[in-house]
Amino acid sequence: MNKDKYVFAQLVGFLDNFKFLRIVKKYDGDKYVKSYTCWNQLLTLMFGQLSNRESLRDLIVAMGAHAGKLYHPGIGKSVTRSNLSKANEQRDYHIFEE
């Protein structure tokens, strides 16, 4: 049995979480947010990009298939399509651009 980190978790390890949280604070990205933070959104979108997903529905289905393993790469729990689309619509894109 493999005991190393998942490849996605290794890639996330290169991200500077503190710098990202400063950018989120700069744009008030997590204002009025209870559970689905900008960090979770970033990891979800990265997962979709790296796994070559073509739509939100496809991304949510893929994350649902790996629901038991989402904790290990740092994503946490799966998100619904409506919550992801609302987060994409309402949050400032400059957070992810920087």
N, C-alpha and C positions, 0 to 999 in steps of 0.2 A: 504494500500500500504506500502511495506517495505521501510524504509528510512535508513537502515543500509548499510554499505559497502558490496560489493560483497566479497565472500570468497577468491577469487583470489587476490583482492586488499588488503585484510587483510594479506595474506601470503607475498605479495610483501612488505608490511610495515615492515616486519622483516629484509629485506635486507638492507645492508648499502650501499647506493648509492654513497657516497663519496669514500669509499674504492674501490668499483667497478670502479669508474672513474679513480682512481689512477692506478689501474691495467691496464685499457684500455690505459692510457697514457704511461705506462711503455712499452707496446708492440706495440704502435702506431696503435691501433685497429680502431680508427675513422679517420685515415689519409685519405684524399681525399674522405670523405663521406659527402654527402649533406643532406640526410634525414633519411635513415635507419641506426640508430646508433647501437652500440654494446648493449646498454641498451634495445633498442627495440627488438633486436635479442634475448637477454636473456629472456625477457618476453614472446616472441613468443614461444621459445623452452620450457619454463616452462609451458605455456598453453598447448602445445602439449603433454608434458609428463604427466601432471596432468589430462588431459582429455583422456588419453590412446589412442592417435592417432598413427596409424601404418605407415603412410607415409606423405611426404610433401604435396601431393595432398589432402589427408584426412585432414591435419591440416589447409590448406588454405580454404577448403570448410567449415570447422567448424568455422573458424574465419570470413568468409564471412557471415555465418548465424547469427553471433553475431556482425555484423559490426556497428550497432547503439550503442552497449554497450561497445565497445573496449576502448573508452575514459575513462570510469570510473575506470577500473582497472589499467590504466596508459599505455596501449599499444599504444594508439593513433589511427592511421588508419591502415587498413588491408594492407598486403604486398602481392606481387605476388609471385608465386611459383619460377619463375626464379630469382627474386631478393633474395629470401631467400636461394636458393641453391647456388647462387654466393657468398653470405655473408658467408655461411657455408664453402664453398670451400676456399675462399681467406683470411678469418680472422684466426689469430693464435688461436689454441684451448687452449693454456695456459691461455688465458684471462678467459675462463669459468672454467678451471680446478682449478685455484687459488680461 
